[in-house]
C-alpha cells in the first residue's frame, strides 16, 4: 500500500503545469471564433497541436513514478493530440509538396471544424482535470513528510484492497452529495459485519465522520475531492459510478406514495441529483445508460410526487439531451423518460405538448410491445389524463374505459394498477355530471387500495379526496366536508403546506364550505389557496385560474359584486390566453362575468357578453344542448331587463298635476 502518491515534483512543477494551462487557454482563444479565413484557421490548429504535443512530452518527461490516475489522464490527452494531428495530416509541411487550393481549405474547414473543436475542447478539459488533480496531490505532498512521520498516509482509493467494502464504500460516497447517508441504506448494499469493519477503518483514517447516534456517516470533504478526481482519471471510475447508481436505484425502488418511504427517500434525493450529474459529465457510451435512465425516471417520479414539477421537467429534458446519442438503442428507457416528461407537462398545464408526446409513446409502444402490454396501457392512461386536463372529456372517457377493460382482464379487477385507471375514469365521469357512477368508482378504488396500502398512503388519500367531491355534488355536504378536512390534514402533515395537492385539498374544502353557506370562511380559504397556487404553480396554471373563479363565486354569494367582478375581469384575459376564446372554461368565466355585470346594473355590457357566449355555444354544441339553452334563457332575461331599464329611463321624469 503506497504511502505517497508521486506527482510532478512539487510546487515548481505545479507552477509550470499552471503555466501550461494558461498557454492552452491563450492558444485556444485564437481559434474558431476570432479567425474567419480557412488558411489562418488551419495554421492556428496546426500550431495548437504542436503546443499540445510539446506540453505532454515535457509533463511526461518531468514526472516520476507516474500514479495510474496521472498516467490515465496523460494518455487521454495524448489520444486527443494524436486524433488532432491525424485530422490535420494533409497540412503538415512534410506530408505533401502540393499546395492546397483556397477552395479545398474552405471545404476542409466546413467539414472538419466541429470535430477539431471537439477534440481541442476534450484535450483542454482533460488537461484541466490533470492540473486540478495534481494541485490536490501537491497540497497533500506538503504534509506528506509530517504525515508519514506520525504513521499517517495520503488519501487514495488504492490504499484499500481492490473490491473491498472499504474501497467500494469510499468510492460510492465520493460520487454522492457531501451530506449524511443513513446506515440503514448502506446495510441494504453491504454485508452488515463487513460494513461495520469498513466504516471503523475509514473513521480511523479520518476519511469519514459519523453522527453521535451512529445512524449516519458522511465522507470528509477533502477526501471526497481527492477520491473523485482519482476516479475521474481511473479506468475504475465508471464501475464505481455504476455501483453508486445501483445503490440509489435500490433506495428508490419501493412504493413512493407510502409516507415512510417518502421520508426515507427524501434523505437520498440530493445524492441522486449529484450522482446523475456526475454521470452526465461523461459520454453516455461509457456509462451503464439503462441503469442511469432507470434512476432518472424514479428520481423524476419522486420530484413529481413531492410537487416539484418544474424541477422534474428541467431535469428530464437535460438527461434526455445528454443521452440523445444512445437513446435510440434503449427504447424502453427512452419511452419511460418521455412519459415522465409528458406527466410533468400535464401538471404544469402544457396539455398540447403532453398530448403529442403521449400519442407518440402509445404508437411506438404498440408497435414494439403490442396492444396488451402493460406499458402500452400506461400510455393509454396517460392520454386519458391529458385529454381530461385539456377539457376533452369524451376522448378521455374512451381512453380510460379502454385501459380499464384491458387492465381488468390482464391484471385483474382488484389490482392496484387497475384501480388507478378506475379512479381516473371516475374523475372524468364526475366532470360530465355522472356523480353516482363516479362515486361508485372512487369507492371501489378506496376499498381496493386500503387492502394493499396503509390508511395514510397518498393513493388512499387521493381516493378519499375524490370521494369527497362526489359526495359534494350529490348534496351530502357534511360527509364531503369531513373527507376534505381529513385529506387536508393528512396531506399537510405528509407533503407540507405548499405542496399543490395540499393546496387543492384546501380549495376543495373551500368549495364545500361555501356551499354550506359559510361564505366568509370560504373566502378566507380561497384567498389562502390562491396565494399558494400563484407562488407554487404560477398565475396561468389551470388550478390558479379556477381558484380565481371560485373566489369570485364566494364574493358573489356575500353580495360583494364589485369585488367579484374585479376578480373575474382580471383573470379572464389569462383564461382566454390559456384555453382559447371558445373553450368551456373561457365561456363559463364570461357567463359569470355577465351575471356580475347584471347585478351591478351594467345591463348593456352584460347582454353583449351573454350574447357572445350563446352564439359560441350554439355553434359549438348545438341549439338543444343544455349549456346553449341556459345561455339563451340568460340572453332573453337580460334583453327584457334592458328593455325595462330603457323604458324606465324614458318615463322617469315626474309629471306635475295641477290642483284646481
GUKE-701824 format. One record per residue: x, y, z of N, C-alpha, C in turn. Coordinates in steps of 0.05 Angstrom, whole numbers, plus 5000, padded with zeros to 4 digits. Layout:
# GUKE-701824
XYZXYZXYZ ...
# end
This chain:
# GUKE-701824
501749765000500050005000501850255000 501650404979503350634976502650844997 504750965009504351175029504451445016 505751464993505951724979505151694950 503451874940502751874912504652054897 506251944879508152104864506752294845 507652534843506552734824508752834807 508653094801510653204782513053334796 513453294820515753404832515353674846 513153694861512853914879511754174867 512154394883510954654877511854764851 514454744845515554864820514254734796 513954464797512754324775509754404772 508454444794505654524792505354804780 507154984787507155244776507455234745 509255044737509655014708507154904695 505854714709503354604698501154814695 501054994715499155214714499755394690 502355434685503155594662502255464636 502455194635501555054611498555094607 497055094629494155134626493455404614 494955604623494555874612495355884582 497555754575498355744547496255614530 495055394540492955264525490555434521 489755574543487455754541487955984522 490456094523491056324505491156234476 492255994471492455894444489655834433 488055704450485355634441483655874435 484056094450482456334445482756444418 484956374404485456474377484356294356 482656104364481655904344479156004330 477055854331474855874312473456144312 472856254336471056494336472456744327 475056764330476457014322477857004295 477756774282479156744256477056674235 476856834214474856794194475856624170 478356664162479356544138480456264143 479856084124480655804127483655764130 485455884115488255834118489255914146 488356144156489156224183488156034204 485755934201484655734220486355484220 486955384197488555134196491255174208 492555404202495155464215494955474245 492755594255492355604284492055324296 490555154282490154884291492854724292 494454764271497054634270498754724292 498754984298500355094319499454984346 496854964350495654864375496454574379 496354414358497054124361499954094369 501754264358504554254366504954334395 503454544404503654634432502754404450 500454274443499454054459501453834462 502653754439504553534440507053604456 508153844453510553914468509953934498 507654034505506954044534506753764546 505453574531505253304541508053174544 509753214524512453094525513953204550 513653464555515153584578513953484604 511253464606510053374631510853084636 510652914616511352634620514352594625 515952764613518852744618519652834646 518053014658518653114685517552924706 515352784700514052624721515852384728 515552304753517052074763515051884776 515451624771513651414783510751494780 509851514755507151614750505051444764 503351584779501051454791499151374768 497751144770495951064749493951274741 492951434760491051644754492251854736 494751934742496052144726496752024698 497651784698498351654672495851634655 493551574667491051554652490251824640 490552034655489852304644491752384621 494352324625496252394604495652224579 494951974583494251804560491751914545 489752014560487452124547488152374531 489852544543490852784529492252714503 493952504505495552434482493752314460 491552174468489652074449488352304433 487652514447486452754434488552884415 490952904424493053024408493552864382 493752594385494052424362491752454343 489352464354486952504337487152764321 487952984335488153244322490253234300 492553124306494653114285493852934261 492252734267491252564245489452714227 487652874239485753044223487253244206 489453354217490953564204493253454186 493453194183495653064169496153184141 493953244126494453344098495953614098 496053754120497154024120499954044134 500953814143503653824154505653874131 507654034137509454124115510953904101 511453684115512953464103511153244091 508453284092506753074083506153084053 506553324041506053344012507353594001 508153573976509353813963507253983949 504853873947502654013933501354223952 500954463942499754683958496754663954 495154633975492254613973491054873963 488954853947487555093938485855213960 485055473957483455603977480755473980 479655373958477055233959477254983975 479454823971479754573986480154634016 481454854022481854934050479155004063 477455154048474855224059473154974063 473154794043471654544046472554384070 475154364074476254224098475254344124 475254614126474354754150471354694155 469754714133466954674136466354384146 467854194135467353914142468453834169 470753944176472253834199472254024223 471254274221471554464242470354364269 467854274267466554184292468053954305 469053764289470453534301473153624313 474553804300477053904310476654064336 474554234336473954384360473254204384 471753994378471053804400473653674410 475453594393477953464401479553654419 479853904410481354104425480054154453 477354174453475954224478476353984497 476253744486476653494502479453504515 481453574499484153584509484353784532 483254024528483454234549481954144574 479654024571478153924594479753724610 480853524595482453314609484953434622 486253624608488653744619487953904644 485754044644484854194667484354014691 483253774685482853574706485553484717 487453434699490153354707491353574725 491053824717492154044734490854054761 488154024762486754034787487553794805 487853564792488653324807491353354819 493253454803495953494813496053714834 494253904832494154114853493453984880 491353814880490553674904492853504915 494253354897496453184906498753344916 499253574904501553744913500953854941 498353914946497654004973498053774993 497353534984497753305002500753255007 502353304986505253254989506553455009 505253685011506353885030506353775058 504353615064504153495091505053205092 506153105070506852825068508952745089 511052915091513252835109512252815138 510853015147509853005175507852785178 506352725157504352515159505652245162 507652195146508951935147510551905173 511652125183513052115209511152025231 508652115229506652045250505151785244 505951655222504651405215502251425198 501551675189499151725172499751655143 497851705125498151645097496551835080 497451865055496052045037493451905028 491352065023488851945015488951834986 488151584983487951464957485951224959 484451194938482550974937484150704936 486550724925488050474921489750394945 489450534967490750444992489050215004 486650164993484949945002484949724981 484549484990484549254972482349294951 483149234926481249264904478849074908 476449194907473949034911473049014939 474649124958473949114986471549294992 470149245014467849415022468749695027 471149725040472149995046472650155020 473750025000474250164975471650234961 469850034959467250084946465650304960 465650294987464150495002465350774998 467950794999469251054996468751164968 468950994948468551084920465651174917 463751014927460951084925460351354938 461351394962460851644977462151884963 464251844948465552064935463852174912 462151994901460252084880457752214892 457152154917454752254930455052554935 452852684943452952954953454452954979 455653184987457153185012455153235035 453653025041451553025062451452755074 450052735097449952475111448452265095 449252015099447951785087447251595110 444851505110443951335133445251065131 445950955154447050685155444950475146 442350545150440250355141440350315111 440850535097441150505067443550345060 445850395073448350255067448149955074 446549885094446249595101444849445079 443249585063441949455041443849385018 446249505019448149464998450549285006 451149275032453549125041452748935063 454448725066454248555089454648715115 453048675135453048845159455748835173 456848605176459448575190461648715175 461748655148463848785131463449085131 460949175131460449465130461449595156 460949475179461849585205464849595206 466249385196469149385196470249605177 468949635154469949845135469550125146 467250175158466650435170468650495192 469250295209471150345230473950405219 474750265198477350315185477450595173 475350675160475350945147475151165168 473851115190473751315211476451345224 477851125227480551135240482551285222 482051295196483851435178482851725172 480751805187479552075185478452125157 477551915143476351945117473351985119 472151905141469251925146468852075172 466352175175465452275201462752135206 462052105232459651965239458052125259 455352125257453852275277453952135304 453052275325453252165352451751905356 449451885342447851645345448951405330 450751465311451851245295449951165272 447851315268445851245248446551335220 448451515217449251605190452151685190 453251675165456051755161456251955139 458552085137459052285116461952285109 462652295083465452305075466552575081 469152585089470452835093470752985067 470153245066470253395041472853375026 475153405041477753395027478253115015 477452905029477752635019475952594994 473452704996471652674973472752794948 473953034950475053164927477353004915 479152904932481452754922480552494909 478752344922477852084911476352124885 474652334884473152374859474952434836 477052604840478952664819480452414811 481052254831482552004825480751814808 478151804814476351634799475951734771 475852004767475552114741477852034722 480151994734482451934717482951634716 481251474729481751184731479951034713 480850794705479150614690476950504707 477250514733475250414752472950604757 473150854747471251064753468450984744 468150884720465450814710464250584726 465950394735464950174751463850264778 465350434791464550534817462050724815 461950874793459651044788457150874784 457450654769455150474764454150354791 456050294809455250184835453750394851 454650654850453250864864450350894853 450050874826447450894814445750664823 446850424823445450184832444450214861 446150314878445450354906443050534909 443050764895440850954897438250854884 438550704862436250584849434850394868 436350244883435250054903433650214924 434750444932433350604952430850724942 430650774915428250894903426350684892 426850434898425250224885422450194897 422250254922419750204937417450384928 415050324938412650474932412850754943 413050954925413651234934411351384946 408951264945406651404957406351334986 407951164997407951105025409451325040 408351445061409651665075412351595086 412651355097415151275109417351245087 416551155064418351135041419251405032 417251595031417951865022419951995041 419551945068421352065087424151955084 424351695079427051575075428351665049 426751665028427751745002428552045001 427152205017427852495017430752545026 431852355042434552395051436552295030 435552175009437352074987437252244962 435052404959434652524933436852714925 438252854944440453024936442852864926 443152624937445252454927444652354898 442152304892441352224865442052444845 441352684852441952914834444952934829 446552914850449452944848450652714831 449752464836450752234822450052244792 447552314786446752324758448152554744 448652774758450252994745453052894740 454152734758456852624753456852444729 454652284726454352114702454252274677 452752504678452452664654454952824647 456952814664459552944657461152754640 460252504637461752314620460052254595 461352164574459852074550457951854557 455451854547453451644555454351364547 456151344526457151084518458850944539 460051114557461851004578460350934604 457750994605456150964629454150734624 453450594646451250404644448650554640 448050624615445850814609443150714618 442350454613439750364623439450394654 441650344669441550374698441250664705 442750844692442451134698439651234691 438551134668435951224659433751124679 434050884689432150784709432050954734 434451034743434651204767433451484760 434051584736432951844728429951844728 428751624718425751604718424651604746 425951454764424951434791425351704806 427551834800428052094812425952304803 425252294778423152484768420452414779 419952154783417452074796417252194825 419552174839419652294866419152594865 420452734846420053024844417153094838 415852934821413052984814411252934838 411752714852410152654876410352874897 412852984900413253184920412653464910 411553484886410553744876412553924862 414953814856416953974842416853924812 414654024800414053964772416154094753 416754344758418654484741421454354742 422254284767424854164770424953894756 422753744758422653474745422953514714 421453704703421553744674424353834666 425454024680428154124673430253894674 430053724694432053514696431653304674 429153234669428653024648429553114621 429153374615430053474589433053474587 434353554609437353554609438353264606 437153074620438052794618437652684590 435352744578434852644551436752774530 437353024534439253154516442053024519 442852964543445452834548445552554535 443352404538443352124528442352094499 442052314485440852304458442252104440 444852084441446351914423445851624427 444951544451444551254457441651184462 439851394463437051334469435751154448 436651184423435351034401435850734405 437850654420438450374424437250274451 435950454466434750384492431850474492 430250344476427450434472425850454498 426150244515424650244540425350484557 427950544559428750774575427751034562 427951044536427151294522424151344526 422451144523419551184526418851244555 420251124574419751184603420451474610 422751564599423551844604421552034591 420651974567418752144553416052154567 415251924579412751914593412852094618 415152094632415352274655415352564646 416552624623416552894613413652974608 412052804595409252864589407652904614 408152734635406652774660407353044673 409853114673410653374684409353604669 409153574643407953784626404953814632 403553584636400753594643400353744669 402053684689401753804715402454104715 403954194695404554474692402554614672 400654464662398654584645399354594615 401554464607402354464579401154224565 398454234560396954004551397653924522 397954114505398354044476400953884473 403153974486405653834483405453554496 404053544519403753284533402153084515 400053184502398453004485400152904461 401753084450403453004427405352774436 406552814460408452614470407152354476 404752364490403352114497402451964472 401552104451400751964426403151824414 405451964413407851844402408651594418 408651614445409351384462407451154457 404851214455402851004451403350854425 403851004403404350884377406850704378 408950814389411450664389411350424408 410050444431409750214449407950004437 405850084423404149894410405649734389 407349884374408949754353411049564365 412349644387414549484399413649274418 411449324434410649144455407949004450 406349124433403649024429401549174445 399049144437396849294449396349214478 396948974486396148874512398448904533 400748994525402949034544402249254564 402949214589402249404610403449674605 405749684592406949944585405350094565 404149954546402450074526399850184540 398850024558396450104573396950354590 399350374601400050614616400050864598 400950834573400951064555398051134548 396250944546393451004541392251154565 393051064589392151204614393151494613 395651534604396751804602395151974583 394251864560392652014541390052094554 388851914570386351984583386652214602 388852204618389352424637389752694622 391352684600391952934586389453044573 387752874561385352974548383353084568 383152954591381453064612382453344622 385053364626386153614635385753834614 385753754588385253954567382354014562 380553874577377653934575376253754555 377553564542376253384523375453124537 373153134551372352914568371352674552 370352714528369352494512371652304505 373852424495376152264488377452144513 377552304534378652204560377151954569 374551964567372851734575373551484559 373751524533374351294515377051164522 379051324526381751214533381751074560 380451194580380451074606378850814606 376550814593374950574591376450344577 377850414556379450224542381650104559 383050284574385150184592384050024615 381750104625380549954648379749674640 378549644617377749374608380149194604 382249304592384649144587386149074613 386349264631387749214656386149014673 383549034673381848844688382248564679 382548534652382948264640385748164646 387848334643390648244646391548224675 390948434691391848444718389748354739 387248374731385148314750383748564758 381148554765379648804771380448934797 381848784815382548904841385548974843 386948944822389849014822390149314827 392049404843392349694848392749854823 394049744803394349894778391749924763 390049714763387449734752385749944766 386049964792384450154808385350444802 387850484794388750754785387050844762 386650664742385050744719382150774726 381150604744378350644754377950914767 379850994783379751254796379851484775 381551454755381751664734379251674717 378051454711375451454697373351594714 373351544740371451674757371651984756 374052084755374552374753373252484728 373552344706372352444680369352434681 368252214691365252184693364152404712 365552464733364652674751364552944736 366553004720366653244704364253264685 363253024676361053014658358353014673 358453034699355953044715354852784724 356252554718355252294727356452234754 355352364775356552344801356152074815 353951944809353551674821355551474811 356051474785357951294773360751354783 361351614785363951694796364351604825 362151644841362251554869362851264871 361651104854362050804855364950744848 366150874828368850814821370850904842 370351134855372051234876371951044900 369550954907369150764929370650504924 370450414899371850164891374850194894 375950424885378850464887379650484916 378150634932378850664960378850394974 376850234970376649974983379049794975 379649784949381849624939384549714949 385049974949387650074958388050034988 385850055003386150005032386949715039 386349535020387149255025390149215019 391349405005394249384997395949585012 394949825016396550045027395450135054 397150285068396350395094394250625090 392950695112390850895110391851175102 394451225108395551495101397151485075 396951265059398251255033397051475015 398751594999397851814982395651734962 395751484953393651384935390951364950 391051274974388551254991387451534995 389151725001388252005005387052124980 388152044957387052134931384252034928 383751774934381051664931379151794951 380051854975378351994995377652274986 379652404974379152684964377052674942 377452494922375552474900372752394909 372652214929370152134940368752374954 370252544967369152784979367852974958 369152994935368053164914365353044903 365352774900362852644891360652684911 361252654937359252704958358152984957 359953174952359153464950357053494928 357553384905355753424882353153264885 353153074904350652934910349153064933 350153294942348753434964349353344992 351253154995351953055021354353215032 353653465039355753665045357353605071 355953505091357453445117359453225113 358653015098360552795093362752885075 362153055056364253165038366153335054 365153505071366953675087368753515105 367653295117369253115134371552995118 371052905094373152785077375252995071 374353235063376353445055378053535079 376853555103378353625127380453415132 379653165130381552935136383852945116 383252965090385352955070387153195072 386053425078387653665081389653635104 388753535127390553505150392753305143 392053075131394052875124396052975104 395153105083396953205062398753425074 397653585091399253795103401553675119 400953455133402953325150405053175133 404153045112405952875096407453035075 406053205061407253345038408053635044 406953745065407554025071405454215062 405454455073403354655068403354755039 405654755026405854884999405754684976 405254424982405054224961402454274945 402454264919400054304903397654134912 398153884920395853714928394753814955 396453914973395454024998393754274992 394654444974393154684967390554604954 390454404937387954314925385954224946 387054084967385253994989383954235002 385554445006384454695018382354815000 382854824974380854934955378354764954 378554494955376254324956374554374981 375954405004374554465029373154735027 374354925013373055195010370455164993 370554994973368154964956365754864972 366354654988364154535005363354725027 365254865039364655065060362855285049 363355375025361755585012358955485007 358755224998356155104992354455075017 355855045040354455025066353555295076 354055505062353155765070355155925086 357555815090359555955106361356115086 360256315074361556455052364056605060 363956735083366356885093368656705098 368056475111370256275117371356165091 369556115072370456015046372256215032 371556475034373156675021376056675032 376256645059378956635071380556395060 379256165058380555925048381455955019 379656075003380256124975382656304971 382656524987384856714984387556584992 387556425013389956285020390856084998 388955934987389555744966390555894941 389356114935390056274911392956374913 393656484936396356584940398456354938 397756124949399555894948399855784919 397555764905397755674877399455864860 399056124864400656324849403656294855 404356244880407156214888408355954877 406755734878407855474871407555404842 405355484829404755394802404755624781 404555874791404556094772401756204767 401556444756398956574751397256444730 398456304711396956194688396355904690 397055774713396455494716393455454719 392355234708389455194710388355194738 389855084758388855094785388655374796 390655544789390555824797388155964785 387755924759385556054745382855974756 382555714762379955614772379455724800 381555764816381155864843380356164842 381256314822380356584818377256584815 376256414798373356404793371856314817 372856114832371556024856371456244878 373656394880373656614899371556824892 371256874866369157064857366356964864 365956704862363356584870362756644899 364756594917364456644945363856934951 365157114936364657404939361857474929 360957354907358257394896356157304917 356657074930354756974949354557144974 356457314978356357505000355257784991 354557804966353558054956355858254949 358358164949360558334942361058334912 359158444897359158424868361458574855 362158804866364358964855366958804857 367458694881369958534885369958294868 367658154866367457914850368057984820 366858204811367258274782370258344778 371458484797374258554794376058304791 375458094807376957844806376657714779 374057694769373557554744374757714720 374357974721375358144698378358124696 379758104719382658094718383757824709 382257614714383257344707382357254679 380257374669379057294643381057304620 382757514618384757504596386657274598 387457194623389256964627387856704619 385256684626383756444618383456424588 382956654575382556654546385256584532 387456684543390056624531390756334535 390056224559390755944565389155744549 386555794547384855594535383755664507 383755924500382556004475379756114479 378656254459376156404462373756224465 373855984453371455814452371555574472 373555564489373855344509371655374530 370855144541368755144562369455314586 372055304595372855464618372555764612 373255844587373056124579370156214579 368456044567365556114565364256134593 365055954611363855964638364756224653 367256304649368156544662366756794650 366356794624364957014611362057024620 360756794622358056784631357756894659 359656814676359556914704359957214705 361757314688362157604688359657754679 358157644660355757774651353657784674 353657564690351757554713352557774733 355157804738356058014757355458294747 355858334721355158594709352158644711 350558434709347658464712347058554740 348358444760347958524788348758814792 350858904778351859174781350259374764 348259284750346559454734347759534707 349859404699351159464673349959274652 347359314646345859114631346759094602 347359314590348059304561350659144557 352659194574355159044571354758754578 353058704598352458424606351158274583 349258414569347858294546349758234523 351658404518353658364497355258104502 356158084527357857844535356157594534 353657604545351957364545351257274517 350857474499350157404471352557264458 354957364463357357234452357656944461 357056904487357256634498355156454485 352756554482350656394469351356324441 352356514425353056454397355156244395 357156264412359356054411358255784418 356655764440355555514448353655394427 352055564415350155474395351655344371 353855474363355455384341357055134349 358055124374359854914382358354664392 356154704407354754474420352054414406 350954614392348354574380346154714397 343854764384341754924397340554784421 340354514420338954364441340654294465 343254354464345054294486344254444511 344554324535343654454560345054724564 347654734558349154984562348155204543 347555114518346455314499343755424508 342055244517339355334526339555514551 341455454569341855624592342755904583 344555914564345556174554343256324540 341556184526339256314512337356434532 336756284554335056394575336256644587 338956634592340256864604340157114585 340557064559340357284540337557404539 335557234540332757334540332157504565 333057404588332657554613333957824612 336457824602337958074600336658264581 335658154558334358324538331858454550 330358304566327958414579328758624599 330858574615331858774634332759024620 334058994598334959234583332559394573 330559254562328159394552326759544575 326559404598325259524621326759764631 329459744632331059964641330860204621 330760134595330560344575327860494578 325760334583323160454587323060634612 324360534633324360694658325860954653 328060954637329461204632327861394616 326161284597324561464580322361604596 321261464616318961574631319661634660 322161684665322961724693322362004704 321962204686321462474695318662504706 318362654728315662684741313862864725 311262824727309262994713307663144734 307763404732306263574752303263554747 301863534769298863524768297763784779 296363914762295164174771292864124789 292864254812290664234831288764464827 286264394821284264604817283064684843 
# end
